[in-house]
């Protein structure tokens, strides 16, 4: 595993570490080693799961677009839309009032 990977930085002493590397914001969150042990997951799978969980949450709360959330989750848009469906999150969440207003002007 390359140095500086998620696995290498999750054991840092501070709860959250932020920094930039080649123009990309990097943020590490401290997790107790027992959590990874109890989950019985490889660090790479844990990284994938955490990225997807964050992307799903930010998309559901309208913080990220579909494309941004897919990028965060390291998935194609169609793969991310499948993840949305699997988690009961609508891929298109257009407010009914906005839809009615658009229909009236069309």
Order of alpha helices (4+ residues) and beta strands (2+ residues): alpha-beta-beta-alpha-alpha-alpha-alpha-alpha
